[in-house]
């Protein structure tokens, strides 16, 4: 059983199916599942009357959100993780083909960039449709947590973003590891804590701060930032970056920023909107 577990990554094929040089990867399927799941949960909340947004609102926003995830995730990776390389090879920013000419999709996506992309998309969408920006962010935050799990499963199937070397039996052998050593399956750690656990915290609270807009997205940012910050100690730093500041990785620096932003939004929701609610009640 232990041998099966430790060699599990070698038994998985990242490609779902291929037609000639065109391949569909499990990673792409995971994105589709994640997006569909968020949309379905938003429609559920709309039907239950938990949010003021209609099914049509979520249908329209889905396109904006997908665009934000793809553009933000890609540009975030370029800016945060390998800017020097892409400045020398700008075509690689948008090219879905590898050096051999095979279609691989866009290789390299940043969670933090995707998050920024969705935030920008939500702001533009609510501005265009005269809706409340923070109310929309609060509405989608709980569901977004569980969707994240599928993205990390995609990373795991790809055998990428593996963890640091370990002697613990929970470790696995990843083919892409240069030393073929036993390593933490940090993708699974992230999928569990930043996805399942965070969802289990936020979903029951989804209606707890209604009217205090910014509170739920604030909790999401704090929760994700907290879990990711500590899991980064088990995750292998990006080879082209290593440790960015002292013994902190780029992911930890971005997560620390997330935590600060989340605390600000939670306080804003309670102090600003909370005060408005009290005035209305009077």
N, C-alpha and C positions, 0 to 999 in steps of 0.2 A: 504493500500500500504506500509506504513512504517513498519507494523508488518510483512508483507511478506518479505520485504528486510532484516530486522534484524534477521529473522529466516531462511533465505535462505540456509545457510550452512547445517542445519539439514535436508533439503529436498533433498540433493545431496548424491548419493551413489558413493563412490570412485571406486567401482568395476564395470567394464564394463560388464563382464560376467564371470561365473565360470563353470568349469567342474571338479567335485569331489573336491579335495583339491587344484586344480590349478585354479588360478584367474588371469584375465587380468584386470589391473587397467587403469583408465582414464589417470593417470599420464604417463604410458608407451606410450599410444596413443599420448599424447601431445608431447613427445620426438620424436616420429616417424614423426608427422606433422611438427615439427620444423626443423628436419634434412632434410626432403623432400623439405620444402619450401626454405631453404638455397641453396640446390643443384639446384632446379629449377631456382632460381634467378641468380645463378652463370652461368648456362647454357645460360640463357637469355643474360647475359653480354658478354659471349663468342661469341654468335651468332651476337650480335650487334657490335662486334669489340671493346668493351670498355676495354677489358683486353687482355693480350698476351697469356693467358692460354687457352687451348683447352677444349672441352667437355670431352675428355679422361682424361686430367689432373684432372678435378674435379671429375670424376667418380672414379679414383684411389685414390684421396685424401679423398673422402668421408669415406672410410673404416678407414683410419688413423685418421680422425677427430672424428669419432664415438668412436673409441678405446681410443682416448685421453680424450674425454668427460667422458666416463664411468670410466676409470682408474683414471684420474686426479680428477674427481668429488668425487669418493669414497675415495681415499687416502687423498684428501684435507680435507674432513670431519673428517676423522680419526685424522689427524695431527693437524688441526686447532681447532676442536670443542670438541673432546672427547678422547684424546690420552690415558689418564689414564685408561678409561674403556676398550679400545681395547687392551692395553698392557696386561690386566688381562684376556681378552677374545678374543684372536687373531683369532679364528675360525669365529667370528662374522664379521670380516672384509670382508670375501668372501662368507659367507653363505647366500643364498637367502631365508632361512626358518626362521620363528620366533621360539620362545621357545616352542610353541605348535606343531611345525612340519608342519605348513601351509606355502605354498609358497607365499611369499610376495614381492620378489625381494630384491634388496639391499636397505635397509632402512637407509637413511642419505647420502645426496649428497651435495657437496659444489660448489657453482657457481665459486668461485675463484680458487678452485682446478681444476674444469673442464676447466676454461680458461687457466690455466698453462698447463694442459694436451694437449689442442689443440695447444698451442704455441710450445710445445716440439714436437708434432706430425708434425706440419708444418715445423719446422726447419729440422727434420730428413727427411721428404718427399722432401723438396727442395734440401737438401744436396745430397740425393740419385739420384735425377733427374736433378741435375745441374740447378736449377731454383733460382730466387731471392726470398729469404725468406720474406723480408718486402713488396715486391710487392704482394705476395700471401696474406699476412695478410691484406694489404690495400684492396684487392679485396673482401675478405669475410666479413670484418668488418661491412659494412652497412647492409647486409642481416642478419647477426647474431643478430643485435639489435631487429628486429621484431620477430625473432624466439624465443627470450627470453620470450616474452609475453606468449607463450604457456606453457613454463615451470612453470611460476607463476600461470597460470590458473590451472595447474595440482596440485600445492600446495594448491590452494584455494578449489578445489574439494575434496582434501584429508582432508581439515580442519586443516592443519598444518601451521606452521610459521605465525600464526596470530599475530595481533598487541597488543599494550598495552591497558589497561583499559581506556575507554573514556565515557563521558556523552553525547557526540554529537550523534544526531540521525543517523549519517552515520554509526555508529558502528553496529556490528553483534554479535550474540551469536554463539560461537564455542563449540561443544560438548567436544573437547579435553581440553578446558580451565578448570583448576582445580576449579576456583571460579564461573564458569558459568556467568561471568559478561559481559557486553557489551564491545566489543573490536574493535579496528581499523581493517578493512580488508586490512592490509598492503600488502598482496599478490597482491591485485588489484591495489594499489598505485604503486607498483614496476612494475607490468606488463604494466601499462599505461606509466609511466615516463621513466623507464629504457628500455622499449621496443618500444611502439608506438611513443612517443615523440622523443626519441633518433633516431629512424629510420627516422622520418620526418625531422630531422636535417641532418643526414648523407647521406641519399639516394640522395638528390639533389646535394650534394657536392662530390659524388662518383668519378667524373672525374675532379674535380677542381684542384687537386694537382698531376696530372699524372707526373711521373718521380721523384717526391719528395717523394720517398718511406718512409713510416713510418708516414706520416702526417695523413692519415685517421684512421689508427689503434690508433694513438696517440689521435686523437679527440674522438674516441670511448672510450678509457680508461678514459680520462678526464670526458667525459659526463656521462658514467655509474657511475664512482666513485663519481661524484658530486651528482647525483640524489640519489644514494643508501645511501650516507653518511647522507643526511638529512632525508630520509625516515626511516632510522634506529631509529630516535627519536620516530617514531610511532610504530615500530616493537618491539615485546617482546624479550628481550635478551634470549639467550639459557639458559635453566634452570641450566645446568651443569657448565656454565661459568659465567653467570651474566655479570657484567661490568668488562672488562679486565684491563683497565688502566683509572684511575680517573672515569669519567662518560661515557667513550667510550666503545662501544662493539667491539667484534672481527671483525665484519663486517665493522665497521667504520675504524678500524686500517688498515685492508686490502684495503679498498677503498682509504684511504689517500695515501697508497703506490702506488695504481693504478694511481692516479692523478699525482703523481710525475713521474712515468714511462711514462705516456702519454705525459706530457709536454716535457720530454726529447726526446721522439721519434718524436714529432712534430717539435721540434727545430732541431733535427738531420736531418730530412727529408729536411728541408728548408736550413740549413746551409751546410750540406755535399753534398746531391744530388743536391740542388739548385745551389751550386757553380760549380759542375760538368756540369750541364746543360748549364750554362753561358759560360764555357770554350769550350764546344762542339759548341755552337752557334757562338763563335768567330772564 
